Amino acid sequence: MSVETRQSMLINPVGRILVHPHGAPLEPMKRLWYFFAAGMILFGWTSQSMAESYSIHPVGRVARTADILALEILPEFKDALLGLDSFSHVIVFYWFNRNDSPEERATLRVHPRGDKRNPLMGVFATRSPFRPNIIGFSVCRIKAVKDCTVFVDKIDALDGSPIIDLKPYIPGNDCVPGATVPEWVRRLERE
């Protein structure tokens, strides 16, 4: 399986971050900008307009066949996989590349899962692929890591979806005891 040529994806800021990563308040009219790159988040200061865009470059792609589900990481990021095999699960951030149109990015309210029985919700209160920045994520059980490939048990992404980042699942950080959800989510979990 080969990884397709790297492509850029544009991200448009949708909100302001008002606190420095170390907890210090920001000066008025300043905000924190971020850029995902090769598994890192780089921070910097800017006072430019919220209308600016950022580029994200994929680190790999999702590969699905009848028998295999894998995360194919580009060879230049092979060293970034060191130690990932010591974790049971990985959080995969990917781009909903098949939902990338101005109309779909302009969608701000949906019935979750397209089910009219679910209440109309803002996309930030759903996992809908229709949103201003079409970033998806899945928590996947790692079956094996071999060379530039991470074999996983399942993922919500489609074959060929660009992977923009991987992070190890750390229960103490990623599990929130006592978290609550609305009734429609509890109903979906029961079904």
C-alpha positions in Angstrom: 0.0 0.0 0.0 1.5 3.3 -1.0 0.7 6.7 0.6 -0.5 9.3 -1.8 1.3 12.6 -2.4 1.1 15.0 0.5 -1.6 17.7 0.2 -2.4 20.7 2.2 -5.7 21.3 4.0 -6.8 24.7 5.2 -8.1 25.3 8.7 -10.1 28.4 9.5 -10.1 29.6 13.1 -13.5 29.3 14.7 -12.8 30.8 18.1 -10.3 32.6 20.2 -8.1 31.0 22.8 -7.8 33.5 25.6 -5.3 31.9 27.9 -1.6 31.2 27.4 -0.7 27.5 27.5 1.0 28.0 30.9 -2.1 29.8 32.3 -1.1 33.4 31.9 -3.9 35.6 30.5 -3.3 37.1 27.1 -3.2 40.8 26.4 -6.4 42.2 24.8 -6.7 41.6 21.0 -4.1 38.8 21.1 -4.8 35.2 20.7 -3.0 31.9 20.5 -2.5 30.4 17.1 -1.7 26.8 16.6 -0.5 24.6 13.8 -0.6 20.8 13.8 2.6 19.4 12.2 4.1 16.0 12.4 2.5 15.1 15.7 3.3 18.4 17.5 1.4 21.6 18.2 3.5 24.7 17.7 2.4 27.8 19.6 2.9 31.4 18.8 1.4 34.8 19.3 -0.5 36.9 16.8 -3.0 39.8 16.8 -4.1 39.2 13.2 -7.7 38.8 12.2 -9.7 35.6 12.8 -10.1 35.4 9.0 -6.6 34.0 8.5 -6.1 30.4 7.5 -3.6 27.7 8.4 -2.2 24.8 6.5 -2.1 21.2 7.7 -0.1 18.6 5.9 -1.1 14.9 6.3 1.2 12.5 8.0 -0.4 9.5 6.3 -3.7 8.0 5.2 -6.2 5.4 6.3 -6.0 2.2 4.3 -9.0 -0.2 4.3 -9.2 -3.5 2.5 -11.5 -6.5 3.0 -8.9 -8.0 5.5 -6.8 -5.1 6.8 -7.4 -1.7 8.5 -4.3 0.3 8.7 -2.9 3.8 9.3 -0.2 4.2 6.6 2.3 6.8 7.9 4.5 8.7 5.4 8.2 7.4 5.6 9.5 10.8 6.8 7.4 10.4 9.9 8.5 6.8 10.7 10.6 7.9 13.7 7.5 9.6 15.2 6.0 6.1 15.7 8.8 5.0 18.1 7.1 3.7 21.3 3.6 3.8 20.0 3.4 0.0 20.1 3.7 0.2 24.0 0.2 1.7 24.1 -3.0 -0.3 23.7 -4.9 2.5 21.9 -4.2 5.5 19.7 -6.3 8.7 19.0 -6.3 9.3 15.2 -7.1 12.8 13.9 -8.1 12.8 10.3 -9.6 15.0 7.6 -13.2 14.4 6.4 -11.9 14.9 2.8 -15.0 13.7 1.2 -17.1 16.3 2.9 -15.0 19.3 1.9 -17.2 21.7 0.1 -18.3 25.3 0.9 -21.8 24.1 1.5 -20.9 21.4 4.0 -18.4 23.7 5.8 -21.2 26.3 6.1 -23.5 23.8 7.8 -23.8 24.9 11.5 -26.9 22.9 12.7 -27.7 19.2 12.1 -29.9 16.5 13.5 -27.2 14.1 14.9 -26.5 11.1 12.7 -29.0 12.6 10.2 -31.9 11.2 12.4 -34.8 13.7 12.7 -35.7 12.0 16.0 -32.6 13.7 17.4 -32.9 17.4 18.3 -31.5 20.0 16.0 -28.1 20.8 17.4 -25.1 23.1 16.6 -22.3 21.1 15.0 -20.0 21.8 17.9 -22.4 19.8 20.0 -22.3 16.8 17.6 -19.8 14.5 15.9 -21.1 15.4 12.5 -18.6 15.4 9.6 -20.3 18.6 8.4 -18.6 21.5 10.2 -16.4 24.6 9.5 -13.2 22.6 9.9 -13.7 19.0 8.9 -11.5 17.3 11.5 -12.5 13.9 12.7 -11.0 11.6 15.3 -11.3 8.0 16.5 -9.9 6.1 19.4 -8.5 2.8 17.9 -7.1 -0.3 19.5 -3.6 -0.9 18.2 -3.1 -4.4 16.8 0.5 -3.9 15.7 3.0 -1.3 14.5 5.3 -2.4 11.6 7.6 -0.1 9.8 5.4 2.9 8.7 2.1 1.1 9.3 -0.2 1.0 12.4 -2.7 -1.8 12.2 -5.9 -1.0 14.2 -9.2 -2.7 15.0 -11.7 -0.1 13.7 -11.9 3.6 12.7 -14.7 5.8 11.5 -12.6 7.2 8.7 -13.0 6.1 5.1 -10.3 4.5 2.9 -7.9 7.2 1.8 -8.8 9.7 4.5 -5.7 11.9 5.3 -4.3 11.4 8.8 -3.3 14.7 10.3 -2.0 13.5 13.7 -1.7 10.5 16.1 -1.7 10.7 19.9 -1.5 7.9 22.4 -4.6 7.2 24.4 -3.8 7.9 28.1 -6.7 6.9 30.3 -5.8 9.4 33.1 -5.9 12.3 30.6 -8.4 11.1 28.0 -11.1 9.5 30.2 -13.4 11.9 32.1 -15.1 10.2 35.0 -18.6 11.6 35.7 -19.0 13.2 32.2 -22.6 13.8 31.3 -24.4 13.7 27.9 -27.9 14.7 26.7 -30.8 12.2 26.6 -30.5 11.7 22.8 -26.9 10.5 23.2 -27.9 8.0 26.0 -30.7 6.7 23.6 -28.2 6.2 20.8 -25.8 4.3 23.2 -28.7 2.0 24.2 -29.7 1.2 20.6 
